[in-house]
Amino acid sequence: MRVFEAILLLSLIGCAVSVAFTKDLLTSIIIFMSYSLIMCVIWILLQSPDLAVTEAAVGAGVTSILFFVTLKKIRAIRKEDQDEQTK
């Protein structure tokens, strides 16, 4: 069990570092989702199911969806700006 916990903690650190250095926003969002899911598993191992459910719902669920919608809107705005510049 200790090996599994160590792998989770190393993965958590890896996700945090890779989000900081990733330049692609979509990749950053996906890594952030992975971070939240790993945290969810860690909360379960720490015998705190209420925090695990909250992390899964808010961290991996709602926040990620809001990031995806925001990213889509940003790219739509950029496309509109590029279309106006070509006219």
N, C-alpha and C positions, 0 to 999 in steps of 0.2 A: 504494500500500500504506500509506503514511503517513496518508492520509485515513481509511482503514478503521481503523487503530489509534487515531487521534484520536477517531473516532466511538465505538469500543469504550470508550475511557477516559472519555469524557463520559457514555456510558450507564452505566458502572460508578459514577461519581460520582452520577449522577441516581438510580440505584437505591438507593444508600446513603443519600442524603438523604431520598428519598421513604419508605423504610422507617421512618426516624426520625419522620416527621411523619404517617404514616398511622394512623388510629384504628381501622380495621377490621382484625381479626386475620387473617382469611382473605386479604385483599388484601396484608397484610404478608408472609404466607407465600409468596404467588405472586411478589411482588417479590423476595423472598429467593431463590427458585428462579431467577429471571431473573439475579440477581446472580451466582449460582454458575455458571450456564451461560456468562455473559459471561467470568467468570474462567477457565473451561475453555478458551474460544477464545483468550484471551490467553496461557494457558500453552502452547497449541499453537503460537501465533505466536512465542513465546520458545523454541521447540524443546525443550520439556520434556514429552514425552508421558506420562511416568509421573505427573507432577503433574496433568496434564489429566485423565487417567483417574480418579485419586483424587478430584479436585474434582467430577467428574461423578457418581461413585458415591456419595461421602459427602455432598458439599454439596447437589447437586440431587436426589439419590436418597434415601438413608437418612434424612438429617436432615429433609428436607421431609415424608417419610412420617410420621416421628415427630411432627412439628409438626401435621400433619393429624389424626392419631389423638388427640393431646392436645387439640386444639381441639374435636374431636367429643365427647370425654369431658367437657370443661369445659362445653360447651353442654348435654350430657345431664344433668350435675349441676345446672345452673341450672334446667332444665326440671323436674326432680324437686323442687327447692326451691320453685318456683312452684306446682306441683301440690299440695304439702303445705300451702302457705300459703292456697290457695283452699278447702281442706277445712275 
